[in-house]
Amino acid sequence: MFELVSIATANQEIKRSRFVATAAPIADTEAAKAFVAQRSVTDANHNCWAWRIGQNYRFSDDGEPSGTAGKPILQAIDGFELDMVAVVVTRWFGGTLLGAGGLIRAYGGTAAQCLQGMEKREILPTIAATIDVQFSHLALVKAKLHTEAGVQVLEERFTESGALLSVTIAASLAEQVFDTIRDLTSGRATVKLD
């Protein structure tokens, strides 16, 4: 699976109807809803959309015949193996009816055109862990974690003797990172998988 790096747009005109697609990376369902609301144009005839976050997805035909807009947009997202993404395709009606097949091609095609040229990065599987480290090693461990690619420190909670660091680590790097932490602290830091 891949995620988008930035926001992009694409547009095309089909039988005098104008279609504009905007796609963006999203973090959660609230971000998806906010993106759809922000990118929906009030003077347009239709603002159709789809988003995917893992196994969760939603789509809307926004007044177009059922299955002719939102679902083709979602299929474009899935066709590029994307996750954590939302796409809005806005249509200004040009006076010519496109029919069900034409609408499917127009909405899905505009979404695909937008997604095709976008910069993407692979989503690496991660694991969550808690690192219990003493004050004497805290600065060293934090400095090392911040320089490691694929490591993100989510939270730091202080204890009487040190701190608990909640982290996510790329699964492929986890053992290497854990070994490095143990070496830096002479085995005094403990790592617990969440």
N, C-alpha and C positions, 0 to 999 in steps of 0.2 A: 504494500500500500504506500501511497505517496500523499504528501500534503503540499498545499500551495505556499509560496514564499511571500507573495504580495497580491494586491488587487489588480484585476485587469478587466478590460472591456472589449467588446467586438460588436459590430453592427452590420446589418445587411438590409437591403430593400427587396421585397418579393411581391410582385404584382401591386406596386404602389403602397404596400403596407411596410412600415419601418419597424424593424426588430433591433433592440439594443440589449445585449447581455452583459451583466457585470458579475464577476465571481470573486470570492474572497475567502481567505482562511478564517475559520471560526474556532473558538475554544469550547463552547458549550451551547445548549439549546437557547439560553437567554441571548447569547451573542448572535445566534442565527436569526432569532425573531427580531432583534434590533436591526440587523443588517437588512432584512427583508423590508422592514418598516422604513428604514432610511432610504433605500434604493427604489422604493415604489414611487412612481411618478403620478401625481393626482390627475393631470390632464390627459393621461394615456388611456386607451381603451381597456388594456389588460396588463396586469403585473403578475406574471406567472413565475413560480419559483420552486426550487427543491433544495434540500440540504441533507447531508449525511454526516453522522457522528457515530462511528463504529457500527453497531447493529441498529442504531436508531436513525430513522429517516422520516422526512415529511415532504409532501409536495402539494401544490395547489394549481388548479387550472384557471382560477380567477374569472369565471364566467365563460371560458371557452368550453366547447363540448368535452364531456368527461373523457379523460385519458389522452387528450390531444396536446397537452402542454406540459404540465408538471411532471408526468411520468417520463416523457422523452428527455426532459432536462435531467431527471435523476438517472436515466440510462446513460446519458453523456458523462455524468459524474462517474458512474460505475465503469463505463467503458475505458476511462483513463486511470482506473484503479485509485481513485482519490478518496480521502477521508478527511474529516474536519473541514468541510467546505460547504459554502452556500452559493447558489447561483440564482439571480433574478433576471428574467427575460421580459422586457417591456415591449408592448406592441401598440403602435398607432395605426388604426385601421385605415386602409387606403381605398376602400370602396369595392374591392373585388373579393368575393368569398373564395377561400382556398380549399375548402373541403377538409374532411378529417385527415386524409393522407398528407395533404399540403401543410396543414397545421403541424402535424407530427414532425414532418421534415423541417419546417421553418423553425419551430422552437428547439427541437433537438439539434438541428444543424447550427443554429446561432450559438447555443450553449457549447457545442463541441468546438466551434471555431474559436470561441473565447478561451476555452480550456487548453486547446492544442498548443498554443504558443507560450503558455505561461511557464515560468520557472517553478520546478517542483523539486522536492527532496524526499528521500525515502524515510518512512516512519520506522524507526528501529524499536523492537520490543524492549520494554524497560522493566526493571524490578524495583520495588520500593524496599528501603531498609532504614533502620535506625542505628546510628553509630554512637556509642557511649564512650566519650573521651574525657580524660582528666584535664584540668586547667593547664597543667604544665605542657601538654601536647596540643591544646586546642588551636592555637594560632598556626602551628605547623600543619596540622591536619586540614584546617579550613583553607589555608593557602594552596595545599596540594589538590584538594577537591575542586577549587575554583579554576585550576589550570588544566584539569582533566577534561578532555572532550567526552561528551556523552554522560556527564554527571551534572545534576542540578540539586542544589541545596534548597529545600523547600521551607524548612523551619529550624530554628535553634532554640532549645529550651534549656535553661540553666538548672543545674542540680547543686547539691551541697559540695560535691567534689569536682564538678566539671560541667559538661553539657551533653545533651542528647541532640544529635543532628538528624533530622528526617531528610532523606535523599531519594532521588530516583537515579538509576544508573542503567545505561544500555546493557541489556542482558549479556551480550557478547563480551563486555569488558568487566563485568562484575567481579569475577574471581581475581583478576589482575589488580583491580582497585582495592579490593579487600586485603589482598596480600601486601600491597604497598602501605596501607594504613597500619596493618599489624607490624610491618617492618619499621615504620616511622616511630611507632610508640613502643617498640620492643615487646609487643604482644599485650600491652596494657589496655588498648582500646578493644571494645567488643562490638561485633556487628550482629544485628538481629534482623532477619528478613521479616517484612511486614505481611 
